[in-house]
Amino acid sequence: MKATVSVICYKHKVLANGESPLMLRIAKDGKRTMKSLGISVNPIYWDFAKGQPKTNCPNRNIIKQLILNTEMEYQSKLLQKEIQKEEFTASSLIHDQYDDIKAITVDDFYMQLIQELKEKGQIGTSYAYLNSYDTLKNFNKKKRLNYTFSHIDVAFCKKFEDWMRRKGNKDTTISYQFRTLRAAFNRAIAAKVVSKTKNPFSEFKLSHLNTKTMKRALSKADIMKIMDADCSKQTEQRQLAHDIFCFSYLCGGISLVDIANLTPLNIIDGRLIYQRQKTHGSINLLLSDKAMQIIAKYHRYQRIANYFFPILHCRRHITPMQKHNRVRKMCREINRELKALAEELGITANITTYVARHTFATILKKSGVNIGIISQALGHQDIKTTQIYLSKFDNEQVDEAMKHLL
């Protein structure tokens, strides 16, 4: 809806002098905001039909000049916003809340965001947004995204979903793309390049997408097969894959990227204390004898590389990008070895490093452990759900829960 600018005599308010104030009124998207011009007029001298002082109004010409200057000033602001395709509301136009906003396209915003994330060392997150950008660009017939975020409305989302379905994408992939786009939109709102009133995801809900996936957790019997497997005569790659999987399961489902970054500094008084790479949440767990044995197996590498496991090396993997690429490469190799191990053990499930994390949580849940304790052990950082539990369960309770693992 196009914004309108007008000056009115606000007769609903009567000042001490018996007059009513003249107010600038901006209307946009069904919402109105007013601002006093600092002068008043007796309503009997105001033509409400024409919106101007009557011919017999005292100081009529001065008032008309003030009204004209005010309307011209704000009409000029309106025109400037439209030319630069800047987002604004009736309130922001009056109060100049968005004077620092520059017109920015979705294309430019994504490129800036991706670059900023890389500079901060958030390589994985930058790749997620790069994937989102590439998908949107393909949807746009491989053209640059030369439109503002206000262009991404409910109709846009529906067309985007239909396009992805025609491409053969499943609900899980479609949900992932929309969740990343929604995150980008929220960042754009925070950066004040689009109004939150334009957010299509307040109406276009992602709950209609069926994102239920096959369970990735192993049974207690299958997990014990892996734990008890003797890989001492296998290749170094197989032994490492087996050790990483077992260590993850025994240590709260710790992710591969967090395992890769562990150093001797992360063990204090027999406890594993670290900060998750993904959420930056703090984890504090008691190390079992089995977990300590796995760590001790690589003591020679630890002295050379300053890391627990032969994944990262302090002199070879220095930058965030180098670390990210190395972990991704090792993840593929470890998952390949885990798949072969599962086949040898007669396990039909698809085994990956992530399965250890999922199995850890599921085994404890089936053992009757409170979901809050499991949430704390996993290091979930969702404020609305898991943070409630983080202040309720101490280390002793988590330690007791860990006894159900074997």
Buried (B, 14 or more C-beta within 10 A) or exposed (E): EEBEBBBBBBBEEBEEEEBBBBBBBBBBEEEEBBBEBEEBBBBEBBEEEEEBBEEEBEEBEEBBEBBEEBBEEBEEBBEEBEEEEBBBBBBBBBEEEBEEBEBBBBBBBBBEBBEEBBEEBBBBBBBBBBEBBEBBBEBBEEEEBEBBBBBBBEEBBEEBBEBBEEEEBBBEBBBBBBBBBBBBBBBBBEBBBBBBBBBBBEEBEBEEBEBEEEEBBBBBEBBEBBBEBEBEEBEEBBBBBBBBBBBBBBBBBBBBBBBBBBBEEBBEEEBBBBBBBBEEBEBBBBBBEBBBEBBEBBEEBBEEBBBBBBBBBEEEBEEBEBBBEBBBEBBEEBBBBBBBBBEEEEBEBEBBBBBBBBBBBBBBBEEEBBEBBBBBBBBBBEEEEBBEBBEEBEEEBBBEBBEBBB
